[in-house]
Amino acid sequence: MRVKVCCIMSQEEARIAVRHGAAALGLVSRMPSGPGVIEEARIAEIAARVPPPVGTFLLSSATEVAELVEQHQRTRTNTLQLVDSVPREHLRALRQALPGVRLVQVIHMVGPASVDEALEVATEVDALLLDSGNPTLAVKELGGTGRIHDWETSRRIRELSPIPVFLAGGLRPENVVEAVRRVGPFGVDICSGLRTNGALDDEKVARFFRALDTAAAA
């Protein structure tokens, strides 16, 4: 089970996540709302020191190709996580502009229509990430809400998707095994469920990985 620890805010948090076995780290750039936002210069510094093969995901709320390309050039992560809806033609242009950079599209699980949205975009990206935001609000929620969404709909997307699916939204050490059992994702993504007073909590990270290890061994 791949684990992406999101909202990494410092070199020390990156070290904690990697030490416990994170396959990827999420680095959050400017957002309309939500936790974990850091300056692009710090994202670049953290990403540059992450040992391979750990993935470095730049979370971006941008939807225009030029802005996304410029953000990547400033931060140099190996993956772009697109937290807002990006037109398919823009995704194709990103492929051409950023060869070798993986694209992950976030699908916010707001109802049955999310299934169609996920399958439509799946042909243009490397992975989907199912989260619990709400991009229809006046101030968009694009992640980090700590809310659980409908795992049955998530499972349907996972079953139909031709590409890997990550599960996010309200995961924590106490419920991740049940989430994995019910959805069967390629990987899981967690931010607020591993934090205490806003900081990455070493013990919570340890319990999260222990829970997954125990379930895998059962």
C-alpha positions as CSV (number, residue, x, y, z in Angstrom):
1,M,0.0,0.0,0.0
2,R,1.5,3.3,-1.1
3,V,1.2,6.1,1.5
4,K,1.4,9.8,0.5
5,V,1.9,12.0,3.5
6,C,0.5,15.4,2.6
7,C,0.9,19.0,3.8
8,I,4.6,18.6,4.5
9,M,5.9,21.9,5.9
10,S,9.5,21.4,6.7
11,Q,12.6,19.3,6.2
12,E,12.0,17.7,9.6
13,E,8.4,16.7,8.6
14,A,9.7,15.2,5.4
15,R,12.3,13.2,7.3
16,I,9.6,11.8,9.7
17,A,7.4,10.8,6.8
18,V,10.1,9.1,4.9
19,R,11.5,7.3,7.9
20,H,8.2,5.7,8.6
21,G,7.8,4.5,5.0
22,A,6.0,7.2,3.0
23,A,6.1,6.6,-0.8
24,A,5.3,10.2,-1.5
25,L,5.2,13.6,0.1
26,G,2.6,16.3,-0.7
27,L,3.8,20.0,-0.8
28,V,1.0,22.5,-0.9
29,S,1.3,25.8,-2.8
30,R,-1.1,28.7,-2.7
31,M,-4.8,27.6,-2.1
32,P,-8.1,29.3,-1.6
33,S,-8.5,27.4,1.7
34,G,-7.1,24.5,3.7
35,P,-4.0,23.6,5.7
36,G,-0.4,23.1,4.8
37,V,0.3,26.0,2.4
38,I,4.0,27.0,2.2
39,E,6.0,29.2,-0.1
40,E,7.2,27.8,-3.4
41,A,10.8,28.5,-2.4
42,R,10.4,26.1,0.6
43,I,8.7,23.6,-1.6
44,A,11.7,23.6,-3.9
45,E,14.1,23.2,-0.9
46,I,12.2,20.3,0.6
47,A,11.7,18.5,-2.8
48,A,15.4,18.8,-3.6
49,R,16.4,16.9,-0.5
50,V,13.9,14.1,-0.7
51,P,15.7,10.8,-1.5
52,P,14.6,8.8,-4.5
53,P,12.4,6.9,-5.2
54,V,10.1,8.9,-2.9
55,G,7.6,11.0,-4.9
56,T,7.3,14.7,-4.5
57,F,3.8,16.1,-5.3
58,L,3.3,19.8,-5.9
59,L,-0.3,20.5,-5.0
60,S,-1.5,23.3,-7.2
61,S,-4.9,25.1,-7.5
62,A,-3.9,26.5,-10.9
63,T,-5.8,25.4,-14.0
64,E,-4.0,27.3,-16.7
65,V,-1.1,25.5,-18.5
66,A,1.4,28.4,-18.4
67,E,0.9,28.9,-14.6
68,L,1.3,25.2,-13.9
69,V,4.4,25.0,-16.0
70,E,5.9,28.0,-14.3
71,Q,5.1,26.6,-10.8
72,H,6.8,23.3,-11.7
73,Q,9.9,25.1,-13.0
74,R,10.1,27.0,-9.7
75,T,9.6,24.0,-7.4
76,R,11.0,21.0,-9.4
77,T,8.8,18.3,-7.9
78,N,8.4,15.0,-9.9
79,T,4.6,15.1,-9.8
80,L,1.9,17.7,-10.2
81,Q,-1.3,17.2,-8.2
82,L,-4.1,19.2,-9.7
83,V,-6.6,19.9,-7.0
84,D,-9.1,21.8,-9.1
85,S,-10.7,20.6,-12.3
86,V,-8.4,21.1,-15.3
87,P,-9.8,20.9,-18.9
88,R,-8.6,17.8,-20.8
89,E,-7.0,20.0,-23.5
90,H,-4.9,21.6,-20.8
91,L,-3.8,18.2,-19.5
92,R,-2.7,17.3,-22.9
93,A,-0.7,20.5,-23.2
94,L,0.9,19.8,-19.8
95,R,2.0,16.4,-21.0
96,Q,3.8,18.1,-23.9
97,A,5.3,20.9,-21.8
98,L,6.4,18.8,-18.9
99,P,7.6,15.4,-20.2
100,G,8.5,13.0,-17.4
101,V,6.4,14.8,-14.8
102,R,3.6,12.7,-13.5
103,L,0.1,14.2,-13.4
104,V,-2.4,13.3,-10.7
105,Q,-6.0,14.7,-10.9
106,V,-8.0,15.2,-7.7
107,I,-11.6,14.3,-7.9
108,H,-13.8,15.8,-5.2
109,M,-16.4,13.3,-4.2
110,V,-19.6,15.4,-4.2
111,G,-22.0,12.8,-5.6
112,P,-22.6,10.2,-8.3
113,A,-21.4,12.7,-11.0
114,S,-17.9,12.3,-9.6
115,V,-17.7,8.9,-11.2
116,D,-18.2,10.3,-14.7
117,E,-15.8,13.1,-14.0
118,A,-13.1,10.7,-12.9
119,L,-13.5,8.3,-15.8
120,E,-13.5,11.2,-18.3
121,V,-10.2,12.6,-17.1
122,A,-8.5,9.2,-16.4
123,T,-7.2,8.9,-20.0
124,E,-5.2,12.1,-19.6
125,V,-3.4,11.6,-16.3
126,D,-1.2,9.1,-14.4
127,A,-3.4,8.7,-11.3
128,L,-6.6,9.9,-9.7
129,L,-6.9,11.1,-6.1
130,L,-10.3,10.9,-4.5
131,D,-10.8,13.6,-1.9
132,S,-13.6,15.3,0.1
133,G,-13.4,18.9,-1.0
134,N,-16.2,21.0,-2.5
135,P,-15.1,23.2,-5.4
136,T,-18.6,24.7,-5.8
137,L,-18.4,26.8,-2.7
138,A,-17.7,30.6,-2.9
139,V,-14.4,29.9,-1.3
140,K,-13.4,26.6,-2.8
141,E,-12.5,23.6,-0.6
142,L,-9.8,21.8,-2.6
143,G,-8.5,19.4,0.1
144,G,-7.4,19.1,3.7
145,T,-11.0,19.1,5.0
146,G,-10.6,16.1,7.3
147,R,-14.0,14.8,6.1
148,I,-14.8,11.2,5.0
149,H,-16.7,10.9,1.8
150,D,-18.8,8.0,0.4
151,W,-16.4,5.1,0.1
152,E,-18.8,3.0,-1.9
153,T,-18.7,5.6,-4.7
154,S,-14.9,5.7,-4.4
155,R,-14.8,1.9,-4.8
156,R,-16.8,2.2,-8.0
157,I,-14.3,4.6,-9.4
158,R,-11.5,2.3,-8.4
159,E,-13.1,-0.6,-10.0
160,L,-13.8,1.2,-13.3
161,S,-10.6,3.3,-13.5
162,P,-7.9,2.3,-15.9
163,I,-5.2,4.0,-13.8
164,P,-4.2,3.9,-10.2
165,V,-6.5,5.5,-7.6
166,F,-5.4,7.2,-4.3
167,L,-7.9,7.6,-1.5
168,A,-7.9,10.7,0.7
169,G,-10.4,12.5,3.0
170,G,-10.7,12.0,6.7
171,L,-8.2,9.1,7.0
172,R,-6.5,8.5,10.3
173,P,-4.8,5.6,12.1
174,E,-8.1,4.4,13.5
175,N,-10.0,4.1,10.2
176,V,-7.4,3.5,7.4
177,V,-7.7,-0.3,7.5
178,E,-11.4,-0.2,7.0
179,A,-11.0,2.4,4.2
180,V,-8.6,0.2,2.4
181,R,-10.7,-2.9,2.9
182,R,-13.8,-1.1,1.5
183,V,-12.2,0.8,-1.4
184,G,-9.1,-1.2,-2.4
185,P,-7.1,1.8,-3.5
186,F,-3.6,1.8,-5.0
187,G,-2.6,4.2,-2.3
188,V,-3.8,6.4,0.5
189,D,-3.2,10.1,1.1
190,I,-3.4,11.7,4.6
191,C,-2.8,15.2,6.0
192,S,-4.8,16.4,9.0
193,G,-5.2,12.8,10.5
194,L,-1.5,12.7,11.3
195,R,-1.2,16.1,12.9
196,T,-1.4,17.5,16.4
197,N,-1.7,21.3,16.8
198,G,-0.9,21.6,13.1
199,A,2.4,19.8,13.3
200,L,3.1,16.3,11.9
201,D,2.9,13.9,14.9
202,D,5.6,11.2,14.9
203,E,3.5,8.9,17.0
204,K,0.4,9.3,14.8
205,V,2.5,8.6,11.7
206,A,3.9,5.5,13.4
207,R,0.4,4.2,14.4
208,F,-0.8,4.8,10.8
209,F,1.9,2.7,9.3
210,R,1.6,0.0,12.0
211,A,-2.1,-0.3,11.2
212,L,-1.4,-0.8,7.5
213,D,1.4,-3.3,8.3
214,T,-0.8,-5.3,10.6
215,A,-3.6,-5.4,8.0
216,A,-1.2,-6.5,5.3
217,A,0.1,-9.3,7.5
218,A,-3.4,-10.6,8.4
